[in-house]
Amino acid sequence: MHRHLFSLPASPIYLSGASRSPLPRSVLTVGVRALRRKEETPWSITSPGNENIEEQARVMWSKLLNTPGGANDLALAPSCSYAISVAANVLFSSGKIRPNDIILVLSDQMSSNVYPWQHLAKRTGAKLHAVKLDDFSSSSWTEAVIVEMESGRVKVVAVPNVHWCDGALLNLERIGACCRSKGAMLVVDATQSLGAFPLDVQKVQPDFLAASSHKWLMGPYGVCLLYVAAQWQQHDCAVPLEHHEHNRFGADGDVCLEMQDDLVDVNGANVSNGGGTTGYEERFKSGARKFDSGGRPNPVLLPMVVEGLRHVLAWNPEQVHISLSKMTNIIQIAAKELGLVTPKEHAGHILGISALNDPEWSDRCSSYLKSKGIIIASRFGHLRVAPHVYNTPVEISTFCSVLKEFVEQQQQHANAKL
């Protein structure tokens, strides 16, 4: 794979890419260079080659997602929760969410794609409903979501591509088609999949999609992409969370907008201030850029994001997924031989392992593995194994051996109590 691009030590073995990725060496180098620019030559931040770094990120994200409008479909956000909040705010302003409508999420879904919908439900009188699976090993999240939509009351489906706890896969193309047939909006948190799993927005057709940089996109904390479908970019309710200069018409690079006596409103019409206080440009930039968060596009983080994306695009998410699937398939076979449970359908880069009727098993197992020099997270009863391009076949084999060691030890303890 690509271990040589990273500075990971031989020990401990890191199998928790779903928590956060280590930075490739080149991403660190770019970040240090950007910090030195701020330290030594701050005037160079807006020089040619640096001032359009956010546009480079948009272009690369658009290639990764196959966005129909290219870079125009993408906005910059500081976090996934911010990006999802933008989507919730637009849907609130649209008036499409009414009392007793249903906003659908998954049980134990990552909170960044739940809190904004909790708030929207309170503001509108809608009902937040979490889909639950009694036995995920024999059920499908995709089918469960589609069944829930049969009532016709679901107006928002806010789901991930991959469940963050166990890697269970959702078929977004089927869900997207169902949303369109039922008149529901689809909002996707792709943080746990984009970069390690192929995703084409032209096939899924979500209304909004967000993905943070610090996991499978090989980037830093503090940057998240937001895809906004064309129908929401020009909608009357398409107002961002923040009002600032950088997302306004004419404010490119280091341009400072001037106050005017007569303004032009968001629709391009002249608006007299009637002798009152003057103001700044009302019109927003075109496309999804109007939803950019405030402040100057970060001159330290964005070069790191772009360098991380360079790796991701070169590796090709489809090829990454094939390679990682080979690893998790080996682990899945070993887990089943030990009598453990895994999802029926899972993404190749994340595999949840659990023990029947023992929700604390994963916590004990994670602690044991850590004591043996293997880092893996436990999430809501699932041991979440998440390898990436820096992991080796030897590390996968070592993990399977230590997992077997732990299960046999647990069985011995259980037998001793009888």
Protein Blocks (a to p, Z undefined) as FASTA:
>chain_A
ZZmmpccdfbdcdfbfkmoccddfklmmmmmmmmmmmmmmmmlmmgghjlmmmmmmmmmm
mmmnopaklmmlpccdfbfklmmmmmmmmmmmnopacghiacdddehiafklmmmmmmmm
mmnopacdddddfblmlccfklmmmmmmmnopambdcddfbdfklopacdfklmmmmmmm
nopacdddfklmgopaccdfklnopabdcddfklmnopaehiacddddfklmmgmklccf
bdcfklgghiahjbccdddfbdcdfkopacdehhpacdddfbdcehjllmpcehjddfkl
mmmmmmmmmmmmmnopmlmmmmmmmmmmmmmmmmmmnopacdfbdcfkbccdddehilkl
mmmmmmmmmmnopacddeehiacddddfkbcfklmmmmmmmmmmmmmmmmmmmmmmZZ
